[in-house]
Amino acid sequence: MRANDILPDEQSTLNLDGVTIRKGSVGAFLANARQWLDPDTPEPARREAERDLAELLPALDALGLFDILQVRQPSLRQWLDDLREGR
């Protein structure tokens, strides 16, 4: 299966189980995770990355990304688990 079989080039969103998933969600998650993990990231930028990660999480969960892949960095994995549990 190719990427365009899931989301054709002319389409920018996918609705899965009532969750709208935008093209680029996985890439945005990775970029924000890198920023969140970087100790040199200024606090305002880190908080913005947190907001963006929180916004992306439902889409990535709907895709089942974390059913297949595990976040290897312990602090990020714990933060995401806490977010899911409403902590």
C-alpha positions as CSV (number, residue, x, y, z in Angstrom):
1,M,0.0,0.0,0.0
2,R,1.2,3.5,-0.9
3,A,0.6,6.7,0.9
4,N,-1.7,8.0,-1.8
5,D,-3.8,4.9,-1.4
6,I,-4.7,6.1,2.1
7,L,-4.9,9.8,1.3
8,P,-4.8,10.9,-2.4
9,D,-2.7,13.9,-3.4
10,E,-5.8,16.1,-3.9
11,Q,-7.2,15.3,-0.5
12,S,-5.8,16.9,2.6
13,T,-7.9,15.3,5.4
14,L,-9.2,11.9,6.3
15,N,-12.0,11.2,8.8
16,L,-11.5,8.1,10.8
17,D,-13.8,7.1,13.6
18,G,-15.1,10.7,13.8
19,V,-11.6,12.2,14.1
20,T,-10.4,14.5,11.3
21,I,-6.8,13.7,10.5
22,R,-4.8,16.2,8.4
23,K,-2.2,15.3,5.9
24,G,1.2,16.0,7.7
25,S,0.0,15.0,11.2
26,V,2.8,12.4,11.7
27,G,5.5,14.8,10.4
28,A,4.1,17.6,12.6
29,F,4.1,15.3,15.6
30,L,7.8,14.3,15.0
31,A,8.8,18.0,14.6
32,N,7.1,19.0,17.8
33,A,8.4,16.0,19.7
34,R,12.0,16.9,18.7
35,Q,11.4,20.5,19.8
36,W,9.8,19.3,23.1
37,L,12.8,17.0,23.8
38,D,15.5,19.5,23.0
39,P,16.9,20.9,26.2
40,D,17.8,24.1,24.4
41,T,14.2,24.9,23.4
42,P,13.1,28.1,25.1
43,E,10.2,27.6,27.5
44,P,7.6,29.4,25.3
45,A,8.4,27.3,22.3
46,R,8.3,24.1,24.4
47,R,4.8,25.0,25.7
48,E,3.7,25.7,22.1
49,A,5.1,22.2,21.1
50,E,3.1,20.7,24.0
51,R,-0.1,22.4,22.8
52,D,0.5,21.1,19.3
53,L,1.4,17.6,20.5
54,A,-1.8,17.5,22.5
55,E,-3.8,18.6,19.5
56,L,-2.3,15.9,17.3
57,L,-2.6,13.0,19.8
58,P,-6.3,12.1,19.0
59,A,-5.5,11.9,15.3
60,L,-2.5,9.7,15.8
61,D,-4.4,7.5,18.2
62,A,-7.2,7.2,15.7
63,L,-4.6,6.1,13.1
64,G,-3.3,3.5,15.5
65,L,0.2,4.8,15.2
66,F,1.1,3.9,18.8
67,D,-0.4,0.5,18.5
68,I,2.4,-0.3,16.2
69,L,5.2,2.1,17.2
70,Q,6.3,3.0,20.7
71,V,7.7,6.4,21.8
72,R,11.2,5.4,23.0
73,Q,12.0,8.5,24.9
74,P,10.6,7.8,28.5
75,S,9.7,11.4,29.4
76,L,7.8,12.0,26.2
77,R,6.1,8.6,26.5
78,Q,5.0,9.4,30.1
79,W,3.8,12.9,29.1
80,L,1.6,11.4,26.3
81,D,0.3,8.7,28.6
82,D,-0.6,11.4,31.3
83,L,-2.3,13.5,28.6
84,R,-4.4,10.5,27.5
85,E,-5.4,9.9,31.2
86,G,-6.3,13.6,31.7
87,R,-3.4,14.3,34.2
